[in-house]
Amino acid sequence: MRREGVFSNAQGTHDFNLQLIEPIIKHLASHWERVFAQRLPRVLQAFSRESKNLLARFHHEIEERSMKIGAGVAGMALLGQQLKNFEAQFVQLSEQLTEIINGLQREANREFTPVVARNLATAYDWCASESGPGQYKRMKDYMSTHVNDVKTDMFSESCNEVKRLLVAMCNQVEQTMTSRTDEVFMLMQRDYMEVVSGTQLPEGQMMPKWERKMRADVAKVIEDRETEAEEVTKASEEEQLRTGSAAGSGPDISSKEEPSAEKEKSEVEEGRPLCSRSVSEEGNMVLSQ
């Protein structure tokens, strides 16, 4: 008990911490092996294949456009050769990620027992200080009671520690994959821009990733606002057309009043007062009666 639960007797060397955590390890062993030895390598190999296919499609599209406009046709052959180097970098990236995962998952798998040892440290110290007749029974009783008291928290903490290490492993793999992929992208951007458009980027002055992402986000926001503005303008024009059509279909009052106004104008021009016309019309009405 002086060596944190590791001791030797006539039957050999024993690790009390490993014996306590062994049921959990046995339950996880087959799943652990299946995930890290079989599934993840296949996923990384699929990533490598998809990356190669994506590069090939991209190069084919650029090649077709260059042939249509007749720009950089000679340089496309060189880019086709360079494409193999980019594909090889993705293969190397998959192999590198496999090595990283294998190393980190082995470290995580070894972290079950240290957590158990930390939780039993006080019990080990108590047992190490015990002496005299009947010490084995007292040590056994104390250790059994202590394990029963802390077993729930101890095993939960052990599993959470391994989980934390696995999550950190995933984050590291993601960062490595993103960084290496971005490097390949920047190299491709430099080569293709130089061949297709004749634009040569200054050495060591490539735009950092955070700035490219920021520019892309700003461009997307502007594009969305322009689309919304176009939709509002279109809806306003349609509303104006509907309003104008409704106004044009109503009765034309001015056209009905126009003959009377023209008649009065002609009579004034002939020198006939409007009042005399009215009197004459009234006299005629009287005589007729």
Protein Blocks (a to p, Z undefined) as FASTA:
>chain_A
ZZgoiacdfkoccdfklmmmmmmmmmmmmmmmmmmmmmmmmmmmmmmmmmmmmmmmmmmm
mmmmmmmnopaklmmmmmmmmmmmmmmmmmmmmmmmmmmmmmmmmmmmmmmmmmmmmmmm
mmmmmmmmggcehklmmmmmmmmmmmmmmmmmmmmmmmmmmmmmmmmmmmmmmmmmmmmm
mmmmmmmmmmmmmmmnopacdehiaccfklmmmmmmmmmmmmmmmmmmmmmmmmmmmmmm
mmmmmmmmmccfklmmmmmmmmmmmmmmnopafklmmmmmmmmmmmmZZ
